[in-house]
Amino acid sequence: MTETERHNPDIWKWLLLLPLILILVSLSLYPVEDFDLGIVLRLGQEVVNTHHIPTADSWSYTAAGRPWIAHQWLGAAGFYLLFVLGGYNLIILFKILVLALSYSLLYLAGLRWTKSQVISYLLVMAAVFAGTIGFAERVQVLGFAFTAWALFEMIEYSEKGFNKRLLLLPFGFLVWANVHFSIFYGWTILGVFWAWELVRRLFWKKGARDGNDFKAFTAVCLASLALSFASPGLLKMLRLTIYDLAGMAGMDTIQYYTPSVIREYAPLWSPENLRIPVIRIYLVFSAAAAAAFLAAWMRTKKADVPGMVLFTLFFWLSISYVKAVPVSAVITAFLLMKNTGRLILKPEASRFHRMGRSSWFNAALLIFGLLAALSLSRNGNNLSGGRWWRPAWGLNSGALPEGAVDFMKQNGIKGSIFNNLRFGGFLIWNDIPVFIDGRLDLYDPDILGDYTKIDNGQAGFEGLLDKYGIDHVLADYPLQPGNAFYRHLYDSGLWALVYWDDASMLFLKRCPRFSGIIASEEYKYVNPDPLSGHYGGGGFWAAAEVQRRMLQAPVPAAAYEILGVLSLQEERIGEAVSFFSQGLKTAPYQSSLHNQIGWAWLYQGQSDSARHYFNNAVKYEYGQAGAYKGLGWIDEAERKYKGALKNYLTALEYAPEDLWLLNRAGLMFLQENKRESAIEVLQKGARLNPDSEAAKNLKLLLKK
């Protein structure tokens, strides 16, 4: 053994924590865009200013006066005070500190259970990536910290018996119950470990705690449960949660908001969620935990029953709702760490322990972690799906309707609004009564159903607009292609577009009350969604309106994109590329801009440049069908038919009724000698449009 290997100061244990924290910061430091934060801040404001916890809704006009459970009032008050002291940036910093505390506890637990900073370092790094999807500015981050603490104490009790730290649990549960309804997770953790101790005492005396030890543990569990109920409305929330988990849809509202409305309530196995990198990391992480359970059981001849029960429960919950993935990742991380420690019967003699004694190896781990953190901070990521981002502070005005709200306030626009659900919290924070927001347990099922019908443009939505007296609409950007409701806003002549940016579009109903605003602010010729190709009276007038919009700050990237599209339509390719490039200076990770530049280069025959921008487009947004279409066309032109087919099929996942894609995919199947697949794809195109190229090629194919 060399002198370097003998020299193993404890400082390495703490130095290796540094890159883990920096990676965590790189993954959690991003502008505020959580659509429920506004609800939290408004609740906290009301609690702090009135010293009263609201019991009925006063922030919407569709559910005004209905009973509402402000179960997270204490956490909301804390977030509001943070906002008062330091704005959104202090909330972001607090979130990062809470997450750092949670994962630091996991790292320290790993040192305790595995006796190896190498194992602890690697598993915590994996755990940080697996939990990334939950790093939003929500009170639930406090729930992660409480969950980590409760599970750590239960594992410690199961291994070493009662300790004085357990006496703090009841007071922790008292705070937790008023911070976030994830207190139910704490009950589950305590209940599973208590039940296992009871079973061991009744059936397996060997290994069970003595009577006084178990009595003290039982008293702590009961006190924790009892103090939890010092929270308003907790019983009702418990009832709704039990009904939800049991599938008793008639007793709650879970059936009325569909996964298409809120992605986090979609099943983990849904195609849109399985495309998200962090979901795949979580699945691998969970598989590793399951393997560790089995390996430790076989190695020690003792099963970690409470750990296996908790792992199974929370994994099942994550499969049902992807919203549960973050807390499941935290629980899985602790259980994986503990069972990895159980696998190492003699930690001091393990290979990892010997590796951890080498300063060179520790230095290599430190450098690797620092480089990973640097790469994430410089290059950004979209591990959680959605938009690509780099670490930054403040409010993401490209995700929340900050500009539209300012416009509404400046022009005194009030009345009955129909708002996208994602915007409800931000409107509430700005004292604008909403049609709907993220408090889905508040709204009557009929209202939730009506929201879905209007937003999806289902039959009868026009009558629902009249039913609620809706006179202005705050729509998401970009709009849903082919959506009947949004086509109605543009084409019916009953509505006027008066404001738009990269987050939202504001439409006013043509009525005397809004006539003055419409006369001065209406956009008659331009549809800000550049993919629609809908420019009313022509490109000249549309361009003029875009130029007018660009005089107002901030200038949206969509303005440059529209001007670029108009230039493409008139075959001014160089000018189009210039506009798109200016847009990228405003929004460097906007996928649609990269897609448009790709097509501009492709029109000029510059396939290498086009491929570069198409690749950027699909990197920054998974659902960019146009970019996959372009990549497929380039591959087809280069006779790379297998690659072309792959790109066309990927594009069809996001645009399943695109006739051009269906036709090209069918032809590529033929190039790959897959006649039956070609017929299947072409038949779909023929059913959509009997006069399409797909239908013509299908007839030719069937004649052969």
N, C-alpha and C positions, 0 to 999 in steps of 0.2 A: 504493500500500500504506500503510495507516495505521500509526501508531506501535504500536498494540496488536498488529497482525499481525507487525510486525518483532520485537516482544518475545516470544521463545519460550524461556523458561528451561527447562532440563532437568527442573526440579521437577515439571512437568506429567506427565512419564513415570512418576514415582513416585507422584504424587497419584492418577492414574487406576488405579493398582494397588489403592488402598485400597477403593473400592467393590466391586471384584471379590472381594477377600478377605472383605468383609462379606456379600456375596451367598453366597459359599461357606459361611461360618459359618451363615447363615440356613438353608441347605439341608442342612447336615450336623450341626447341633447339635440332637440329639433324644435322648430317653431310650433306654438300651440295651434292645434287644429282639431282637438277633440270636441265633438258636437254637443257633449253633455256638460262641459265645463261651465258654460253660461248658466245652466240650471243650478249647479253647485254654488257658483258665486252669488246668484240672486238669493238663494236660500240662506247662505251665510250672511248676506247683507241684511236680510229681514230679521234673522235671529239676533245679530249683533246690535242693530239699530232699535229694535222693538223689544228685545229681551223676551221674545215670544216665539214658540215653535208653531208654524202654521199647521192647521189641521184640515184645511179645505183649499181648493185651487182658486187662485185669483190671477193667474198669468195667462190663461187661455180664454177664448170666448166660446169654445165648443164644450168645455167641461167646467165652466165657472161655477163655483159653489159645491162641486162634488168633493166628498171626503178624499183626502190625500195623506199618505203616510210619509212624513219627512224623517225617514229612519236614519239618515246620515247627517243630521243637523250639526253634530259636533265637528265632524270632519269638514263640513261646508263652512262653518264659522271660522275654522282654522285657515282654510284656503282663502276666504275673503280677507282675513286680516293680513295674510301674506300679500295679497294683491294690493291692499291699501298701503302696505309698507314698501313694496318693491315692484308692483305691477306683475305682468306675466312672467318676467324673467325670474323673479324670486320664487314663483310657483314652480318653474322649470327646475331651478336649483334645488328646491326642497324635494321635488320628486327624485332627482338624482341622488340626493343624500339618503333618502329612505331606501331606495333600491341598493345603494352601496352598503348600507347597514345590513340589509337582508342577506346579500351575497357574501359580505364579510363574515356574518355569523355562520353561513354554510362553509366557508373556507376554514374558519377556526374549528368548527365541528369536524371537518375532515382531518385536520391535524390531530384532533383528539382521538378520532376513531380509527384512522389508518396509520397514524404515526409517520406520515409521509407527505411532505409539502409538494412532491411531484404529483402524486395521485390527486391531492386536494386541488392543486393548480389546474390540472387538466380537466377534472370533472367540473369545477366551478366555471371554467371557460366554456365548456359545453353547455352548462346550465344557463349561463347568461345568454347565449345565442338561442337556446330553446325557448326562453321566456320573453324574447324581444317583442312579440306581438302585444304584450301587456304593458309596455313602457309608456303609456299615455298619461296625460295630466289629469288623472282621475283619483278620487279618494280611495279607489281600490288598491293603489300602491301601498297605502297604510295597511290594508288587509293582507297584502303579501308579507309585510313585516310581522304582523301579529301571527299569521299562519306559520311562518318560519320559527318564530319563538315558541309557540305552543307545541309544534312537532318536535323541536329540539328537546324541550323539557320532558315530553312524554317518552322519547327514545332514551333519554338519560335515566328516567325513572325505571323503565323496563330493564335496564342494564344494571343500575347501581342502587335502586331503591329511593326512598323518600329523601328529599333535601330541602333546605330552607327556602331555596328560590321558588319552590312550588307555591309558597304562601303568597307570592305576588300575583299568581294567575287570576284569582277572583277579581282583583282590582284592574288587572289588564283586560279581563273580559267585560268589566263594567264600561271601560272606555271604548273598547272595540265595538260593543253593541250599539253605541251611539255615533260611531264613526262610519261604519259600513256594514251592510247586511251579510258580508262574508263571515260574520260571527257564526253562521251556521256551519262553516267549515271547521271552526274551532270546536263547536259542539261535537261534530262528527269525529274529530281526532281524539278528544277526551273520551267520548263514548266507546270508541273501538278499543282503546288501550284499557279502559276500566273494565269493559266486558271480558277482554282476554284475561285480565288478572283474576276476575271472578271465576271464569271457567277453569283456570289453572288451580285455584284454591279448591274448587269443588271436585275436580276429576284428576288432576295431577298435582299432588302435594309437593312433589319434588320441583324445586325451582320457583315455587310461589312465595310471595312476600309474607312475612309474619303478620299476625293479626293486627298489631298496633300500626304497623307500616301501611297496611291496606286500609285500615280505618281512617288514617290521616289522609291518605290519597283520596278516598271516597268523599271525605269532608271537603277537600279542596275542589273536587269535581262538582259537588252539589252547590257549594258556595259560588263557584264560577257560573253555573247554570242559573242560580237564583238572581245574582246581581245583573246578569245579562238582560233580565226582564225589566230593568229600570231604564227602558228605552221605549219611546212612544210607538205604538203600532206594531211591536215586534211579533205579537201573537198572530196578527193578520198576515204579516209578511211570511211567517212560518207556514201558515195554512196555505197561502197561495203557492209557496215553493213546493210543499208536499204534493198538492194537487197537480202542479206542473210536472214534477218528476214522476208522478204516478200515471201521467197521461190522462188525467181527468179534465179534458179540455173544456167541458161545459161549465167548470167552476172558475175559470180564469180567462185571461185574454190572450194566452200564448198562441191560440189557433188563428188569431186575426192578424197578427203581423207576420208576414211570410219572410223566408230567408232572402227573397229578392229585395225586400225593403231594408233589412239590416243584416249585413253579411255575418256578423258575429253570432247570430242565432241560427245560422245554417249548420247542418251536420258537418263534422270534420271530414267525412268522406266525399263531400260534394266536390265536383270537378274544379270549381273556382277556388276552393280552399286548398285542394291538393296541389295546385300550381304554386302556392306560396312557399318559398324556401324555408321559412321558419317552421311551418307545419311539418315539412319533411324532416327537418332537424329534430323536432319534438318526437316524431314517430320513431326515428332511430334511437333517440335518447331513451324513450320508453322501452324499446326492444332491449337495449342494454340493461335497463333496470330489471326487466323480467328475467334476463339471462343471469344477472347477479343474484336475484332471489333463488333461482334454481341451483346455481353453482354453490352458493353459500349453504343451502340446505343439504346438498350432497356432501359437501366438505365437512360440515360440522355436525351433521345428523340432527340438526335442529331447524325447524322452519320458523321464519319470521312471520308468524301468523298476522299480527296487527298490521305490519307493514304491507303484507300481500293484500289484505282486505282494503286498506286505504288506497293502495296503488290501483286496485281493480275498480273501486268506486269512482275515483277521480278520472281514471282513464275512460270509463264508461260515460261519465259526465261530459268529458271533452269530445267524445265521439258524437254525443247528442247535440251539443252546442259548442262551437269553436271558441266561444267566449270563455269557457272554463280552461282553455289550454294554459294560460299564464299561471294560474294558481296550481294546476296539476303539475306543471313543470317544476315549480318550487317544491312541492311535496315529493315528486319523483326524485329530484336532486338529492334531498336529504336521505331518502330511503336507499338510493343507489350508493351514496357515500357510506352509509352505515353498513350495507351488505358487502361492499367492497372491502371494508375493514374486517368484516367477519371472515372473508376469504383468506386473509393473511393471518394465519394462526400464530406466526412468530414474526411480528413486524420488523424487529431489529435485524432479522436474518434475510429479509426479503430483498429482491433485486431492486425494487423501487427505493427502498431505504438506503441501499448502497449507492445507487445513482444520486440520491439526494444529498449524500455526503461529499460529492464532488463539486467544488466551486466552479469548475469549468462547465459542468452540466447545468448547474443553477444559472450561471451567467448566460448560457445558450437559451434557456427557457425565458429568462428575463428579456433578452434581446428579441426573441421571437414574439413575445407578447407586446413589446413596445412597437415593433414593426407592424403588427396586426392592428394595433390602435391607431398608428399613424396612417396606415392605408385606409382604414375606415373613415378617419376624419378628413383625409384629403380627397378621396374618391367618392365617398358617399355610398349608399346602399338602398335597396328596397326589399330587404329580407322579409318585412311584414306585408309585402304586397302593396299595390297602389303606386303612389308616386315615388320617384327616386328623390332622395334628399341627402344633404350634407349637414353636419352639425351647425346649428345656428340658434339664435335667440329670438324672442319676440312673438308676434302673432303671424300666422300664415294667412295673409290676405288672399292667397290664391285658393284657399280651401274654405274660408268662412266669408260671409257676405258683408264685410266691413264697409266697403265702398257703397253698396246698395243701402245699407242702414243709414249711413251719413247722408246720402241723397234723399232718403225718405224724411229724415229729420229736417234737413234744410228746406224742403218743399212742403212741409206740413202734411205729408201723406198719412192719413189714418183711415180706419174702417175695418172691413172684414178681409183679412189676408188669407190666401191659400199659400202655405209655405212648404217647401221640401222639408221632410222630417229632420234631415241633418242640420237645418238652419234654425230649428225651433229654440234650442238652448241659447244661441247667440242673440236671437230676437228677444227672448225673455230677459236676458241680461241688459238689454237696451230698452226695457219697458215697453215693448211692443206685444200686445196680446196675439197669441198664435192660434193657428188651426190645430196644430199637433206638435209634439216634441218628444223627447226620449223617455218621458214618464209614461210608458205604455200601460202600466197597471192602473193609471188614473182614468183613461178614456173608456167610454162605453163601447162595447163591441161594434155597434152600428157605426159609430164615428170612425173607428179603425177600418171598418169595411168600406165606408164611403171614401176615406182617404186613398185607399188602395185603388178603388175604381176610378177616381179622378186622376190620380198620378199615373196610372197605367193606361188611361184613355179607354176604359172599358165602356161597353154600351150603357147609355143613360147618364154619362158624366155631365152633359150639359145641364140636365135637370138638377143635378146635385149642386152645381155652381149657383143656380138660382135658389135652391133650398137654403143654402147657408148665406145668401146675399153677398157672395164674394165679389169684391170690386178691385182687388189687385192681387197679383200672383208673383211670388218670389221663387223663381225656378232655378234648378241646378244648372251648372255649365260643365261640360257640353250637354245638350239635350239628348234624349233617347231617340235614336233614329227610327223614323216611322211611327212614333207615338202619336195617336190620334188627338190627345189633349193638346200637345204642343203644336201640332199642325193647326188645330182650332185657334190657338192664340195668334198664329201668324196669318191665317187665311180667311178667318170668318169676318174680318172687318169690325169685330166688336171690341177688340183689344188693341192697345198701342204699346210698343216697346219704348221705354223712356230711359232705361239705364242698363248697362251691361259691362262686365269685366271678366276676369279669368275665373271667377268663382260663381257668379250668379247673373240672372237676367230679371229685370223688373218690368212687369206688364201692368198697365192701368186699364180699367174698363172705360169705354167711351161713355161718359156721363157728364152732365153740367158741372159737377163738383171738381172734376179733373180737367176740364176743357182748357184752362189756362196753362197747366203744366204740359199737357199733350201738345198744345200749339207751339210751345217753345222747345220742348225736349224730345219729341217723338223721332224715332228712327224709322222712316217709311220704307227704305229700299234695301236695308242690310239685315241679314240674319247673322248674328255674331258667330254662329256655329259654322266654321268654314267647310266642314265636311258635308253640309246640307246642299250646297250649290244653289241656295235659294236667295236671289238678289233682286227680287221684285222688279223695279223699273229699269234695271240694267246696271252694268258695271260702273259707268261714269258716276251716276248718282250714289251708288253704294260706296264708291271710293271717297266721294265728297263727304258722306256721312261718317265714314271711318276717320277721315282727317279731322272732322269736327270733334269726334270723341278723343282724338289724340291731343287735343288742346287742354283736356281735363286731366289732372293728375289723380292717381298714377296711371300711366299709359299701359293698358293691358297687352300682354303678348299676343292675344287674339287679334288685336288691331293689325299688327304686322303680318300675321298669318293670313288674314282676309285680303290685305293688299297684295300679298304674294300669290294667293290663289287667283285673284282677278288678273294679275300679270300673266300667270300661266295660261289662263283662258284666252288671252290675247297673244299668246306665244312670245311674250317678252321674257325669255328664260333668265337672262342675266339679271334683269330687274327683280324677278321673283326671288332668285337666290339671295339677292341683297336684302330684300324685305324679311325673308325667313331668318337670315343671319342676324339682323337687328333684333328680331324677336328672341333669338337664342341668348342675346346679351341680357335681356330682361328675365327670361325663364330658361336657363341653360339645360334643364332636364325635362323640358316639355316634349313628350314623345311625338305629338302630332307635328311639331315643327321639324323634327329630324325626318319624319316620314315625308313631309312635303318637299324638303330639300332633296331627299333621295329620289323622288319622282322627277324633280326638276333636272337633276343630273342624268337620270335615265332617259328623259326625252332628248337630251343632247348626246346620247350614246356613251356617256361616261359611266360604264357599269361598275368599275372599281370604286369610284367616289359614291355612286348610288348605294352600293352594297355597304359601304362604311356607315352611311347615315341610316340605312334601314336597320342595320345591326344595333346602332345606338337606340333607335326607336323601340325595338323589342326588348332591349336591355332596360330601358327606363319605364316601360309599361307593358305588362304581359299581354294585354288585350288589344294590341295594335295590329288589327287584321290587315290594314293597308300595307304595312311594312312587310309582313309575311307574304302578302301577294306579290310585292315588288321583288323580294328575294326569290320567290318561286319563278317569276318571269325571267330573272337573270339566269337562274340555274337552267331553265328550259332553253333559253337562247344559247347557252354554253353546252347543251346536250347532256347536262347532269340531271337526267330524268328522275332518278331516285331522290335526289335532294329537292328537286322541284315539287315532286309529289308530297314529300314530307312538309314543305312549307305551305303548299296549298291546303293540305288537310289541317294543319295548325290554324291557318287563317279561317277555315270553315268552322272550327270550334267557336270562334268569336263572331263569325258572320255566316251562320248556317244556311241562309237563303240567298246568298250572293250567287246569281246565275253565272257570272263570268267564272267564278271560282269552281263552281260545280262542273262546268264544261271542261275547264283546263284540268281539273283533277281526274275527270273521266278519261281524258286523252292520255294523261300520264299513266293511269292504270293500264291502258292499252300498251303503252311503251314498255311497261314492266310485265307484259303478257298476263295480266290479271283481268280477264274478260268479264267474269261475273261481278267483280268489284266495280269495273267501269260501267257496266249496265246499271248497277244499283245507284251509283252516283248520278248518272245521266238521267235515269228515271225520275229522281227527285227534282232535277231541274226542269224536266218536261212537265211534271205535275204542277210546278209553280208557274210555268209559262209555256204553253204548248207551241208557241212560235219562237222559242229561244234557240240559241245555237246548240244547247245541250239536247233539246228535243230533235233537232235536225240530225245531229251526230248519232243519237240513239237509233233513229230510223235506218240510217246507213249501216250501223253496226248490226242491227237485227236482220238486215237483208243478206248479210254475208253468211 
